């Protein structure tokens, strides 16, 4: 049995270990209404994609530690100096200078609220979230942008105060490690692996 591809960095280079693709035999597609006449074949393939976070790695790593990181422009020549951005950005979209990483976990816990929301009854083939998915746009005091995320517990309402929760047990190191619950939600109501 093959091992799925794994990657690590050493001497500033990617080092690959395992199989990054696996071929599977084609299977016939037959028409049951026409005496099982051959109609085509499936062509299954398994592929491991390497996605580098670069300067955004700190954002995803911090989620696994229960911290929400944003970025702030500290360029004195920028017309929008001091603007805090969430979702995280590496470079200021206004002056293109590298931004400063800032921890807004406490700001989120004290001021996050639902700006708007939508409930999705069906989603794409590779969605890992349970349906219905309660997508929410979250706004924070002192932050110039709005974050799209999802509500794990309860029903969303515009203006509802929400608290961030983090997947600290078996994190995926993706945006799915961050979710939200209504203010007042108890620890025992959180999804498995998540905590405040």
Secondary structure, DSSP 8 states (H G I E B T S, - for coil): ---B-EEEEETTEEEEESBSEEE---EEEEEGGGTTEEEEEE--EEE------GGGHHHHHHHTTT--EEEE---TTSTTTT-EESS--SB-TTT--B-EEEE-HHHHHHH-EEEEEEEESS--TT--S-SSEEEEEEE-TT-SS-EEEEE-SS---TT-BEEEEEE-SS--SSGGGEEEEETT--GGGS-TTEE-
